[in-house]
Amino acid sequence: MTRRTGEVLPGVLPAGLAEAIRGTADDIAAVLRTPSPGGRPADTGLLPVPRSTWTVGEAAAHLAQANVLMADLAAGHDRPYGDGTPGSLAEANEHALAAFGERAPGPLAEMITAQAEAFLAAVEERDPAELLSTPLGRMTPAVLGSYLLTHMLGHGYDLALALNRPHMLDARRVDLTLPFMVEAMPRVADPAAVAGLTASFAVRLRGGGPGFGVTVTDGTVRTDHEPPARPDCTILTEPVAFLLLGLGRIDPWPVIARGRALGWGRKPWLAPRFPRLFRAP
């Protein structure tokens, strides 16, 4: 079969993932090219990002660097980056930022889109069953693509919020983050939050999206791509709210108060606690 440039062969990435990666990168670039609220494009990179210590320029620089990293991983290169714990990843992020001087939104927008395309070109050459090294352990190319999309959506949301622009999250894109989210959850469980807890959760997304299961047994976390038959707590949430909760961008109680997430079952009180069982990397 002859490949066209930018085409991902069936079986490497699931349907829609390549388009979501490309579209999200383009949407982030469009946000970065927006002038600051004061109308001075040169000042855009200096604006603070809500709920973060980073400026727009620093967040965009991190995102550009991460896309380079993901493209290298998709090409099969070994790129050590922390030890897989949230704390070590945060430290690696800061070291990488300190060694990279670009903070101008325009060049960073170009870098983000170019490296997303580099990832898609590199992943074409992978065996779908191959396990690639990543900062959060070994993953198939499909899960790595889901990881890239999740990372871009989280920081793209931050940039859109900082620049008062519409964010690029939607139900279809969130559905495509689930392969990574389900695989990553045991690796980013907060030891203090799960200590002593034994409970099973069924998590479902509104609108007919996929669901998954999480079982915590005395501090040990296991996930499954199918919800358990008899969970202690079932959580039904809007897709965008689910991702923002999972990435630590919003707090659970306002989401529950507005009816964007519901919990029921033998232990419904566990629903607000669920997002706090994990530390976003």
C-alpha positions in Angstrom: 0.0 0.0 0.0 1.3 3.5 -0.9 1.3 6.0 1.9 0.5 9.7 1.3 2.1 12.3 3.4 0.4 12.7 6.7 -1.7 9.5 6.1 -1.9 7.1 9.0 -2.5 3.5 7.9 -5.5 1.6 9.4 -4.6 -0.1 12.7 -1.8 2.3 13.8 -4.1 5.0 15.3 -7.8 4.5 16.0 -10.3 6.2 13.7 -10.3 10.0 14.3 -7.2 10.2 16.5 -4.9 11.6 13.8 -7.5 14.2 12.9 -8.0 15.2 16.5 -4.3 15.6 17.1 -3.9 17.7 14.0 -7.1 19.8 14.7 -6.1 20.4 18.4 -2.7 21.6 17.4 -4.2 23.9 14.8 -6.7 25.2 17.4 -4.0 25.9 19.9 -1.9 27.7 17.3 -4.9 29.9 16.5 -5.3 30.7 20.2 -1.6 31.7 20.5 -1.9 34.0 17.5 -4.6 36.0 19.2 -3.5 39.4 20.4 -3.6 40.0 24.1 -6.7 41.6 25.6 -5.0 44.9 25.5 -4.4 44.6 21.8 -0.6 44.2 22.0 0.5 40.9 20.5 4.0 41.3 21.9 2.6 41.1 25.5 0.6 37.9 25.0 3.3 35.6 26.2 3.6 37.5 29.5 0.0 36.9 30.5 -0.5 34.6 33.5 -2.1 31.2 33.1 -5.0 30.7 35.6 -4.3 28.1 38.3 -0.6 27.9 37.2 2.7 29.5 38.0 3.4 29.7 34.2 2.9 32.6 31.8 1.3 32.0 28.4 4.8 32.0 26.9 6.0 29.4 29.3 3.0 27.1 28.9 3.3 27.4 25.1 7.0 26.6 25.3 6.3 23.5 27.5 3.7 22.4 25.0 6.0 22.8 22.0 8.8 20.9 23.8 6.4 18.2 24.8 5.3 17.8 21.1 9.0 17.4 20.2 9.4 14.8 22.8 6.3 12.9 21.6 7.5 13.0 18.0 10.8 11.6 19.1 9.1 8.8 21.1 6.9 7.9 18.1 10.1 7.6 16.1 11.4 5.1 18.6 14.0 7.3 20.2 14.8 6.8 23.9 14.1 10.1 25.7 14.4 9.8 29.5 12.1 12.3 31.2 11.6 11.9 34.9 10.8 8.6 36.6 7.1 8.5 35.8 5.9 10.1 39.1 4.1 13.5 38.9 6.8 15.2 41.0 9.6 14.0 38.8 7.7 15.0 35.6 7.1 18.5 37.0 10.8 18.8 37.8 11.8 17.6 34.3 9.4 20.2 32.9 11.1 23.0 34.7 14.6 21.9 33.7 13.5 21.6 30.1 11.9 25.1 30.2 15.0 26.6 31.7 17.1 25.3 28.8 14.8 26.6 26.1 14.6 30.3 25.6 11.7 30.8 23.1 8.6 32.4 24.7 7.1 34.3 21.7 3.6 32.8 20.9 4.0 33.0 17.1 7.1 30.8 16.8 5.8 28.4 19.4 2.5 28.1 17.6 4.4 27.0 14.5 6.5 24.6 16.5 3.4 23.0 18.1 1.7 22.3 14.8 4.9 21.2 13.1 5.8 18.7 15.8 2.2 17.3 15.9 2.7 16.6 12.2 6.1 15.1 12.9 4.4 12.8 15.4 1.8 11.6 12.9 4.5 11.0 10.3 6.7 9.0 12.7 3.8 6.9 14.1 3.0 5.7 10.5 6.1 3.6 10.7 5.3 1.8 13.9 3.9 -1.7 14.4 0.5 -1.2 16.2 1.5 -3.8 18.8 4.9 -2.2 19.5 5.6 -0.9 23.0 7.3 2.5 23.0 9.1 4.1 26.0 7.3 7.2 27.4 7.5 9.3 30.6 4.6 7.2 32.0 5.8 3.8 31.0 5.7 1.7 27.9 2.7 2.3 25.6 1.5 1.2 22.2 1.5 3.8 19.4 -2.3 4.3 19.8 -2.1 5.0 23.5 0.9 7.3 22.9 -1.3 9.2 20.4 -4.0 9.4 23.0 -1.4 10.7 25.5 -0.3 13.4 23.1 -3.9 14.5 22.5 -4.7 14.6 26.2 -1.6 16.7 26.9 -2.4 19.2 24.2 -6.1 19.5 25.3 -5.1 20.2 28.9 -2.6 22.9 28.1 -4.6 24.2 25.2 -7.5 24.7 27.6 -5.1 26.7 29.9 -4.0 28.9 27.0 -7.5 29.5 25.8 -8.6 30.5 29.4 -5.6 32.8 29.8 -6.4 34.5 26.4 -10.1 34.6 26.9 -10.7 32.4 23.8 -13.0 29.4 23.3 -11.3 26.2 24.3 -10.9 23.3 21.9 -12.3 20.4 24.1 -15.4 18.5 22.8 -16.9 15.1 23.4 -15.3 13.4 20.4 -11.8 14.6 21.4 -12.4 13.6 25.1 -13.5 10.1 24.0 -10.1 9.7 22.3 -8.2 10.6 25.5 -9.7 7.6 27.3 -7.1 5.0 26.2 -4.4 7.1 27.8 -6.4 8.2 30.8 -7.4 4.6 31.7 -3.8 3.4 31.3 -2.3 6.3 33.2 -4.5 6.4 36.3 -2.8 3.6 38.3 0.5 5.4 37.6 -0.6 8.8 38.9 -2.7 7.6 41.9 -2.0 9.7 45.0 -0.7 7.3 47.6 -2.1 9.3 50.5 -5.6 9.6 48.9 -6.0 5.9 48.1 -4.4 4.6 51.3 -6.8 2.4 53.1 -9.6 2.7 50.5 -11.3 -0.3 49.0 -14.0 0.5 46.4 -15.0 0.0 42.8 -16.1 2.7 40.4 -17.9 2.7 37.1 -17.2 5.9 35.2 -19.5 6.7 32.2 -19.6 9.7 29.9 -22.8 11.3 28.9 -23.9 11.2 25.3 -23.2 7.5 24.8 -19.4 7.8 25.1 -17.3 5.0 26.4 -17.0 4.0 30.0 -14.4 2.4 32.2 -13.8 0.9 35.6 -11.5 1.7 38.5 -11.0 -0.7 41.4 -9.0 0.4 44.5 -8.0 -2.3 46.9 -6.4 -1.0 50.1 -4.4 1.6 48.2 -3.7 -0.5 45.0 -5.4 0.9 41.9 -6.5 -1.2 38.9 -8.3 0.1 35.8 -10.3 -1.7 33.1 -11.7 -0.5 29.8 -15.1 -1.9 30.8 -17.0 -0.7 33.9 -17.5 -3.4 36.7 -20.9 -5.1 36.8 -21.6 -4.2 40.5 -19.6 -1.0 41.3 -19.8 0.7 44.7 -20.1 4.0 43.0 -21.2 4.9 39.4 -20.2 8.3 38.1 -21.9 9.9 35.1 -20.3 13.0 33.8 -20.2 15.3 30.8 -17.2 14.5 28.7 -15.5 17.9 28.9 -16.1 18.1 32.7 -14.6 14.6 33.0 -11.3 15.5 31.3 -11.0 18.8 33.1 -11.6 17.1 36.5 -9.1 14.4 35.6 -6.4 16.9 34.7 -7.0 19.0 37.8 -8.3 22.0 35.9 -11.6 22.4 37.8 -12.9 21.4 41.2 -15.5 18.6 41.7 -18.1 20.4 43.9 -19.1 23.1 41.4 -19.3 20.5 38.7 -21.7 18.4 40.8 -23.7 21.5 41.9 -24.4 22.3 38.3 -25.5 18.8 37.5 -22.5 18.1 35.1 -21.6 15.0 37.2 -23.7 12.6 39.1 -22.9 9.8 41.5 -25.0 6.9 42.8 -24.7 3.3 44.1 -23.9 1.7 47.4 -21.3 4.5 48.2 -22.4 7.6 46.3 -20.4 9.8 48.6 -17.3 8.6 46.9 -18.1 10.4 43.7 -16.7 13.8 44.7 -13.6 12.1 46.2 -12.8 10.2 43.0 -10.9 12.9 41.1 -8.8 13.6 44.1 -7.5 10.0 44.1 -5.1 11.0 41.3 -2.4 13.6 40.8 -2.3 15.0 37.2 1.2 14.7 35.9 
